[in-house]
Amino acid sequence: MDIDIIHSLKLLPGIVIGLTIHEFSHAFIAQRCGDNTSKDQGRVTLNPLKHIDLFGFLMLFFAGFGWAKPVQFNEMNLRNPRTDVLKIAVAGPISNAITAMVLSVVFVLIFNKGLYSDLLWELFIYSIFINWGLFVFNMIPIPPLDGSHLLFHYFKNYPSVYSAVYKYGTLILFTLLIMTFVLKVNFLPIWPLIEFIGKGFLGLLGYNF
């Protein structure tokens, strides 16, 4: 497998920023909802080393999909478990969307001032689209992705069904990802949506490419 090291290094800031903010947001909201598990584990921090899973990071870096350390929380400690679980779940993807929008605004301001180089342009564009990608990907309603909590949360009233959904959903997701990587066939065609959102928001800010 040929790996473009220079290209991969240009992806690095966006990956680190995206994963760190994503997991921090899960931990922060869990704490705000009454559970201190993530705080006790040192996860309510913007220190990337507390969130990065080495293998998952390398997979994202070289294969295009990966993961960080999952944030743990105890539902029994939440003030309103039925709704707080959903808040914690969507906190990560929404934080990536907000990050992508903030980066887009800063990028357009820099571009309009003419204070950019080709390298800076690439770093910003990669970071913007990586964060949009994390938003879209994690909102897919397939376990264990965050979006699955929105769709299957109320199945917890039926433990056997809930367990089966998460067991086989996770298997299906990883099978699709591995097949995409090995066969070079996109079994999760989410890029058009990511591109539409990313370019669309930049267009709203007056930047088109």
Phi, psi and omega per residue, in radians:
M1 nan 2.178 3.129
D2 -1.430 2.271 -3.125
I3 -2.115 2.146 3.081
D4 -1.497 1.718 -3.054
I5 -1.086 -0.731 -3.118
I6 -1.086 -0.783 3.111
H7 -1.083 -0.748 -3.134
S8 -1.087 -0.684 3.123
L9 -1.142 -0.555 3.103
K10 -1.216 -0.423 3.090
L11 -1.382 -0.372 -2.988
L12 -0.957 -0.861 -3.121
P13 -1.031 -0.756 -3.127
G14 -1.121 -0.681 3.134
I15 -1.153 -0.836 -3.120
V16 -1.100 -0.813 3.132
I17 -1.073 -0.835 -3.076
G18 -1.093 -0.857 -3.123
L19 -1.156 -0.711 -3.100
T20 -1.133 -0.853 -3.125
I21 -1.148 -0.659 3.131
H22 -1.031 -0.920 -3.088
E23 -1.274 -0.646 3.061
F24 -1.000 -0.719 -3.093
S25 -1.153 -0.724 3.035
H26 -0.981 -0.860 -3.072
A27 -1.145 -0.742 -3.102
F28 -1.101 -0.802 -3.125
I29 -1.184 -0.653 3.088
A30 -1.043 -0.745 3.114
Q31 -1.142 -0.738 3.141
R32 -1.124 -0.454 -3.141
C33 -1.524 0.028 3.010
G34 1.975 -0.090 -3.123
D35 -1.844 2.254 -3.081
N36 -1.773 0.194 -3.118
T37 -0.994 -0.851 -3.111
S38 -1.160 -0.609 3.096
K39 -1.146 -0.767 3.133
D40 -1.123 -0.479 3.128
Q41 -1.554 0.042 3.096
G42 1.323 0.445 -3.060
R43 -1.658 -0.192 3.110
V44 -1.494 1.205 -3.057
T45 -2.703 2.708 3.062
L46 -1.706 0.288 3.051
N47 -1.356 1.965 -3.078
P48 -0.993 -0.554 -3.080
L49 -1.116 -0.387 3.128
K50 -1.399 -0.249 -3.028
H51 -2.033 -0.448 -3.024
I52 -1.322 2.213 2.956
D53 -1.653 2.122 -2.971
L54 -1.005 -0.856 -3.097
F55 -1.167 -0.767 3.118
G56 -1.100 -0.639 3.114
F57 -1.152 -0.785 3.132
L58 -1.124 -0.644 3.103
M59 -1.103 -0.763 3.117
L60 -1.156 -0.658 -3.093
F61 -1.147 -0.747 -3.019
F62 -1.889 -0.453 -3.062
A63 -1.855 -0.253 3.116
G64 1.629 -0.083 3.024
F65 -2.489 2.604 -3.103
G66 -3.064 -2.783 -3.049
W67 -2.825 2.871 3.011
A68 -1.956 -3.127 3.094
K69 -1.190 2.212 3.134
P70 -1.168 2.482 3.090
V71 -1.431 2.245 -3.130
Q72 -1.699 2.529 3.041
F73 -2.643 2.751 -3.123
N74 -1.865 1.952 -3.101
E75 -1.012 -0.517 -3.102
M76 -1.119 -0.397 -3.117
N77 -1.575 -0.166 -3.093
L78 -1.303 2.529 -3.104
R79 -1.186 -0.734 3.131
N80 -2.317 1.395 -2.999
P81 -0.893 -0.707 -3.057
R82 -1.076 -0.681 -3.124
T83 -1.702 -0.540 -3.089
D84 -1.142 -0.623 3.109
V85 -1.044 -0.699 3.140
L86 -1.209 -0.677 3.101
K87 -1.067 -0.777 -3.140
I88 -1.115 -0.704 -3.102
A89 -1.115 -0.812 -3.056
V90 -1.420 -0.230 -3.102
A91 -1.014 -0.727 -3.118
G92 -1.108 -1.015 3.132
P93 -1.028 -0.720 -3.132
I94 -1.119 -0.644 3.113
S95 -1.113 -0.604 3.090
N96 -1.192 -0.678 3.097
A97 -1.117 -0.762 3.113
I98 -1.102 -0.743 3.119
T99 -1.057 -0.763 3.127
A100 -1.072 -0.697 3.139
M101 -1.194 -0.729 3.118
V102 -1.115 -0.788 3.109
L103 -1.078 -0.652 3.128
S104 -1.118 -0.759 3.126
V105 -1.089 -0.828 3.134
V106 -1.080 -0.745 3.135
F107 -1.040 -0.812 -3.116
V108 -1.145 -0.680 3.104
L109 -1.084 -0.776 3.124
I110 -1.128 -0.759 -3.133
F111 -1.080 -0.774 -3.122
N112 -1.138 -0.482 3.106
K113 -1.478 -0.131 -3.120
G114 1.253 0.383 -3.066
L115 -1.742 0.813 -3.082
Y116 -2.335 2.778 3.034
S117 -2.123 3.024 3.116
D118 -1.058 -0.702 3.141
L119 -1.140 -0.788 -3.136
L120 -1.110 -0.676 3.097
W121 -1.022 -0.825 -3.129
E122 -1.113 -0.774 -3.115
L123 -1.053 -0.746 3.133
F124 -1.183 -0.832 -3.102
I125 -1.083 -0.781 3.111
Y126 -1.073 -0.784 -3.114
S127 -1.121 -0.702 3.128
I128 -1.084 -0.859 -3.060
F129 -1.329 -0.482 3.028
I130 -1.112 -0.739 -3.139
N131 -1.231 -0.654 3.015
W132 -1.108 -0.664 3.118
G133 -1.104 -0.737 3.100
L134 -1.124 -0.626 3.095
F135 -1.118 -0.922 -3.082
V136 -1.152 -0.827 -3.085
F137 -1.052 -0.798 -3.079
N138 -1.293 -0.237 3.083
M139 -1.545 -0.051 3.057
I140 -1.107 2.251 -3.056
P141 -1.430 0.907 3.073
I142 -2.109 2.181 3.100
P143 -1.030 2.520 0.085
P144 -1.676 0.355 -3.107
L145 -1.134 2.720 -3.047
D146 -1.022 -0.644 -3.114
G147 -1.075 -0.415 -3.131
S148 -1.155 -0.482 -3.138
H149 -1.153 -0.580 3.134
L150 -1.187 -0.624 -3.062
L151 -1.518 -0.657 -2.979
F152 -1.931 0.048 -3.052
H153 -0.969 -0.716 -3.045
Y154 -1.382 -0.070 3.028
F155 -1.280 -0.143 3.125
K156 -1.087 -0.333 3.062
N157 -1.235 -0.217 3.118
Y158 -2.195 1.413 -2.984
P159 -0.902 -0.723 -3.096
S160 -1.165 -0.699 3.113
V161 -1.179 -0.776 -3.130
Y162 -1.056 -0.782 -3.141
S163 -1.096 -0.734 -3.133
A164 -1.162 -0.717 3.140
V165 -1.042 -0.793 -3.095
Y166 -1.295 -0.604 3.128
K167 -1.136 -0.920 -3.062
Y168 -1.413 -0.482 3.076
G169 -1.115 -0.769 3.108
T170 -1.096 -0.739 3.115
L171 -1.082 -0.758 3.136
I172 -1.104 -0.771 -3.122
L173 -1.063 -0.879 -3.103
F174 -1.174 -0.552 3.062
T175 -1.117 -0.775 3.118
L176 -1.094 -0.721 -3.132
L177 -1.162 -0.767 -3.138
I178 -1.146 -0.729 3.119
M179 -1.114 -0.676 3.093
T180 -1.074 -0.750 -3.107
F181 -1.241 -0.772 -3.048
V182 -1.347 -0.801 -3.047
L183 -1.557 -0.139 -3.113
K184 1.032 0.546 3.064
V185 -2.057 2.219 -3.037
N186 -1.400 1.775 3.119
F187 -1.531 -0.096 3.028
L188 -2.235 1.363 -3.014
P189 -1.316 1.243 -3.084
I190 -1.721 -0.183 -3.085
W191 -1.013 -0.747 3.116
P192 -0.977 -0.653 3.110
L193 -1.206 -0.759 3.110
I194 -1.043 -0.797 -3.136
E195 -1.111 -0.720 3.138
F196 -1.082 -0.806 -3.122
I197 -1.179 -0.835 -3.086
G198 -1.089 -0.868 3.139
K199 -1.217 -0.602 3.133
G200 -1.106 -0.761 -3.139
F201 -1.195 -0.721 3.072
L202 -1.074 -0.641 3.103
G203 -1.118 -0.660 3.094
L204 -1.099 -0.504 3.136
L205 -1.527 0.003 3.084
G206 1.647 0.200 3.120
Y207 -2.027 2.193 3.132
N208 -2.212 2.446 3.056
F209 -2.626 nan nan
